[in-house]
């Protein structure tokens, strides 16, 4: 347990909370474990080169039934997508 609430790095993921990561067709699903509070999720992913045309990666906010509640551009910080976990959100999907 991370009782101090400090960010811990696991391979490409840095977070102070508990998150399950699942690769899906066309994206990556991040599901925080229930019962946690607010915390930051940082996932290092390959960013498309600037020469590649197309939209930047999108972050979808999902309900428990996987209904898309919101879509927004992914926030990048030092090569990682950064998500501020909201306890009222069931999951997030990074759309590639």
Backbone torsions as a table, in degrees:
resi	resn	phi	psi	omega
1	UNK	NA	146.3	178.5
2	UNK	-103.2	71.1	-175.3
3	UNK	-67.7	-22.2	178.4
4	UNK	-79.0	-15.5	178.8
5	UNK	69.4	27.0	179.0
6	UNK	-90.1	145.1	176.8
7	UNK	-62.1	136.4	178.4
8	UNK	-125.2	139.2	-179.8
9	UNK	-99.4	128.5	174.9
10	UNK	-122.7	99.6	-179.2
11	UNK	56.8	-109.1	-177.4
12	UNK	-95.5	-0.7	-177.0
13	UNK	-109.2	133.0	172.0
14	UNK	-125.6	125.9	-179.2
15	UNK	-163.0	157.8	174.0
16	UNK	-99.5	-1.9	-179.4
17	UNK	-115.5	-169.9	-179.4
18	UNK	-110.5	126.7	-175.9
19	UNK	-138.5	135.3	172.5
20	UNK	-98.9	132.7	-179.5
21	UNK	-114.7	127.9	-179.2
22	UNK	-129.8	126.8	176.0
23	UNK	-79.7	130.3	178.4
24	UNK	-124.2	165.9	175.5
25	UNK	-60.9	118.9	176.4
26	UNK	83.0	5.3	-179.4
27	UNK	-177.7	-176.4	179.6
28	UNK	-128.8	126.5	-179.4
29	UNK	-97.2	128.9	176.6
30	UNK	-117.2	116.5	-177.5
31	UNK	-117.9	104.9	175.7
32	UNK	-66.5	143.6	176.5
33	UNK	-67.1	143.8	-177.5
34	UNK	-65.5	155.1	174.4
35	UNK	91.8	-9.1	179.5
36	UNK	-84.1	164.0	177.3
37	UNK	-92.1	-154.8	178.0
38	UNK	-77.5	137.2	173.1
39	UNK	-159.1	165.2	-178.7
40	UNK	-95.2	140.2	175.5
41	UNK	-117.1	125.8	175.6
42	UNK	-122.2	121.3	179.7
43	UNK	-122.4	117.0	178.3
44	UNK	-79.1	123.0	179.9
45	UNK	-134.6	160.8	176.5
46	UNK	-72.2	126.2	178.2
47	UNK	-93.6	134.9	179.0
48	UNK	-61.3	143.4	177.8
49	UNK	-60.5	152.8	-178.8
50	UNK	-61.8	-21.2	-178.7
51	UNK	-78.5	-14.1	-179.9
52	UNK	-81.8	127.4	179.0
53	UNK	-80.6	154.8	178.5
54	UNK	129.7	166.9	-176.4
55	UNK	-71.7	153.8	173.2
56	UNK	-67.1	166.0	178.2
57	UNK	-60.6	149.2	-177.2
58	UNK	-115.9	143.5	175.2
59	UNK	-105.2	124.1	175.8
60	UNK	-105.1	137.9	175.7
61	UNK	-99.7	125.4	-172.3
62	UNK	-116.8	146.8	171.9
63	UNK	-84.4	176.5	179.2
64	UNK	-63.0	-27.8	177.2
65	UNK	-88.0	10.0	-179.9
66	UNK	68.5	19.1	172.7
67	UNK	-71.4	135.9	178.7
68	UNK	-77.8	115.8	-179.6
69	UNK	-89.2	-29.4	-179.2
70	UNK	-160.2	154.8	174.0
71	UNK	-132.2	138.6	177.7
72	UNK	-152.0	157.5	176.7
73	UNK	-62.5	142.6	176.9
74	UNK	-64.5	141.2	177.8
75	UNK	-94.3	121.9	-177.6
76	UNK	-104.2	133.5	173.6
77	UNK	-139.0	116.4	178.0
78	UNK	49.3	46.8	175.8
79	UNK	80.7	8.4	179.4
80	UNK	-125.0	146.5	170.7
81	UNK	-83.4	128.9	-175.9
82	UNK	-112.2	129.3	179.3
83	UNK	-125.4	130.6	172.0
84	UNK	-91.2	108.7	-175.7
85	UNK	-66.9	127.4	175.9
86	UNK	-105.1	122.5	-177.3
87	UNK	-59.3	-20.1	179.9
88	UNK	-83.1	-6.3	-179.3
89	UNK	-96.9	134.5	-179.3
90	UNK	-76.3	-46.8	-176.6
91	UNK	-155.9	167.7	176.6
92	UNK	-128.6	146.0	175.4
93	UNK	-127.3	129.4	173.0
94	UNK	-92.5	114.0	-178.1
95	UNK	-91.2	125.4	-176.6
96	UNK	-94.2	NA	NA
